[in-house]
């Protein structure tokens, strides 16, 4: 399985301090240990806007401020974002959620200082998550951020930790 790393879509600009539980995903999905991306994709951001999950389209880019997905590092919200087919660009992300995003196979740029000032809601963006290039097509601007290290991009490209683990097992046998 190879995930794509180049996205073009609408920007969904959210603020700072978005909590993993409650704002990104209701805690009940973590407690139920739900991991189906098709179920979880319809539940993202309900705590911020109950209609947002249905308006987001595959290829869109969620742009967040500082301390994205803080709180207990449950993977369900990150699986939901992957299931929605979106990419994530954030000023900073909670360390536990950083690991969960890798494990979920979510293409993201984790350290993009000031990005929420460069993008407005509805701007058309092109993001290459392999190189860290962000182009704001609407404004005619290009910005460069640090991508994930190659080894972590490989895990994301495989679809997350479980497909990567299975691939390693198959190579050993």
C-alpha positions as CSV (number, residue, x, y, z in Angstrom):
1,X,0.0,0.0,0.0
2,X,1.4,3.4,-1.0
3,X,-0.2,6.5,0.3
4,X,0.0,9.6,-1.7
5,X,2.0,12.5,-0.5
6,X,0.8,15.3,-2.8
7,X,-2.5,16.9,-2.0
8,X,-4.6,19.6,-3.6
9,X,-7.7,20.9,-2.0
10,X,-9.4,23.4,0.1
11,X,-7.9,24.7,3.4
12,X,-9.8,24.1,6.6
13,X,-8.1,26.5,9.0
14,X,-8.6,25.8,12.7
15,X,-7.1,27.4,15.7
16,X,-4.7,26.6,18.5
17,X,-5.2,24.1,21.3
18,X,-7.6,21.7,19.6
19,X,-8.0,18.8,22.0
20,X,-7.8,15.3,20.7
21,X,-10.7,14.1,22.9
22,X,-13.9,16.1,22.5
23,X,-12.9,18.5,19.7
24,X,-11.2,16.2,17.2
25,X,-13.0,13.0,18.2
26,X,-15.5,12.1,20.9
27,X,-13.9,10.0,23.6
28,X,-16.5,7.3,23.2
29,X,-14.8,6.1,20.1
30,X,-11.5,5.6,21.9
31,X,-13.2,3.8,24.8
32,X,-15.0,1.5,22.3
33,X,-11.6,1.0,20.6
34,X,-13.1,1.8,17.2
35,X,-10.5,1.7,14.4
36,X,-12.6,1.6,11.2
37,X,-11.6,4.7,9.1
38,X,-15.0,4.6,7.4
39,X,-16.8,5.0,10.7
40,X,-14.3,7.5,12.2
41,X,-14.1,9.8,9.2
42,X,-17.7,10.9,9.8
43,X,-17.0,11.8,13.4
44,X,-14.0,14.2,13.1
45,X,-14.3,17.7,14.6
46,X,-17.8,17.2,15.9
47,X,-16.8,19.1,19.0
48,X,-15.9,22.1,16.9
49,X,-18.5,22.0,14.2
50,X,-21.0,19.1,13.9
51,X,-21.2,19.6,10.1
52,X,-17.5,19.8,9.3
53,X,-16.8,16.1,8.7
54,X,-19.4,16.0,6.0
55,X,-18.1,19.2,4.2
56,X,-14.4,18.0,4.1
57,X,-13.5,16.3,0.9
58,X,-10.6,13.9,0.1
59,X,-7.5,15.9,-0.9
60,X,-8.4,18.8,1.4
61,X,-5.9,20.1,3.9
62,X,-6.6,20.7,7.6
63,X,-4.4,23.6,8.8
64,X,-4.1,24.0,12.6
65,X,-2.3,26.2,15.1
66,X,-0.2,25.3,18.1
67,X,-0.7,22.3,20.3
68,X,-2.9,20.4,17.9
69,X,-4.4,17.1,19.3
70,X,-3.3,17.7,22.9
71,X,-4.5,15.5,25.6
72,X,-4.5,11.7,25.9
73,X,-3.0,10.2,22.7
74,X,-5.9,8.2,21.3
75,X,-5.4,7.2,17.7
76,X,-9.1,7.4,16.7
77,X,-9.1,11.0,15.6
78,X,-6.0,10.6,13.5
79,X,-7.5,7.5,11.9
80,X,-10.6,9.6,11.2
81,X,-8.6,12.2,9.4
82,X,-6.8,9.6,7.3
83,X,-10.2,8.0,6.5
84,X,-11.5,11.4,5.3
85,X,-8.5,11.4,2.9
86,X,-7.1,14.7,4.1
87,X,-3.7,16.0,4.9
88,X,-2.7,17.8,8.0
89,X,-0.5,20.9,8.4
90,X,0.0,22.2,11.9
91,X,2.1,24.7,13.7
92,X,2.8,22.1,16.4
93,X,1.3,18.8,17.4
94,X,1.3,17.0,20.8
95,X,4.0,14.4,21.0
96,X,1.7,11.5,21.7
97,X,-0.5,12.6,18.8
98,X,2.6,12.9,16.6
99,X,3.2,9.2,17.1
100,X,-0.5,8.3,16.6
101,X,-0.5,10.2,13.3
102,X,2.5,8.1,12.1
103,X,0.8,5.0,13.3
104,X,-2.5,5.9,11.6
105,X,-0.7,6.6,8.3
106,X,-1.8,10.2,8.1
107,X,0.3,12.5,5.8
108,X,1.2,15.6,7.8
109,X,3.6,18.3,8.4
110,X,4.1,18.7,12.1
111,X,6.2,21.9,12.5
112,X,5.0,24.8,10.4
113,X,5.4,27.9,12.5
114,X,3.0,30.7,11.5
115,X,1.2,28.6,8.9
116,X,-2.3,29.7,10.2
117,X,-1.4,33.3,9.2
118,X,-0.4,32.2,5.7
119,X,-3.7,30.4,4.9
120,X,-7.3,31.5,5.1
121,X,-10.3,29.2,5.2
122,X,-11.3,28.1,1.7
123,X,-7.9,28.9,0.1
124,X,-6.9,26.4,-2.5
125,X,-3.7,24.6,-1.4
126,X,-1.2,22.2,-2.9
127,X,1.0,20.4,-0.4
128,X,3.7,17.9,-1.1
129,X,4.1,16.1,2.3
130,X,7.3,14.3,1.0
131,X,9.2,17.6,0.5
132,X,7.3,20.0,2.8
133,X,6.3,22.4,0.0
134,X,3.1,24.2,0.5
135,X,1.6,26.3,-2.3
136,X,-1.3,28.6,-1.6
137,X,-2.8,28.6,-5.1
138,X,-5.4,31.2,-4.2
139,X,-2.8,33.8,-3.0
140,X,0.0,32.7,-5.4
141,X,2.4,32.1,-2.5
142,X,4.9,29.2,-1.9
143,X,6.2,28.2,1.5
144,X,8.7,25.5,2.6
145,X,8.5,23.5,5.8
146,X,10.4,20.6,7.1
147,X,8.9,17.2,6.1
148,X,8.8,14.1,8.2
149,X,12.1,12.2,8.2
150,X,12.3,9.5,5.4
151,X,11.8,6.6,7.8
152,X,8.6,8.0,9.2
153,X,7.3,8.9,5.7
154,X,7.9,5.2,4.8
155,X,5.6,4.1,7.7
156,X,3.0,6.7,6.6
157,X,3.3,5.6,3.0
158,X,2.7,2.0,4.0
159,X,-0.6,3.0,5.7
160,X,0.7,3.1,9.3
161,X,2.3,0.9,11.8
162,X,0.3,-2.3,11.3
163,X,0.9,-2.6,7.5
164,X,4.5,-1.7,8.1
165,X,4.8,-4.4,10.7
166,X,3.1,-7.0,8.5
167,X,5.5,-6.0,5.6
168,X,8.5,-6.5,7.9
169,X,7.2,-9.9,9.0
170,X,6.6,-11.0,5.4
171,X,10.2,-10.0,4.5
172,X,11.6,-12.0,7.3
173,X,9.8,-15.2,6.2
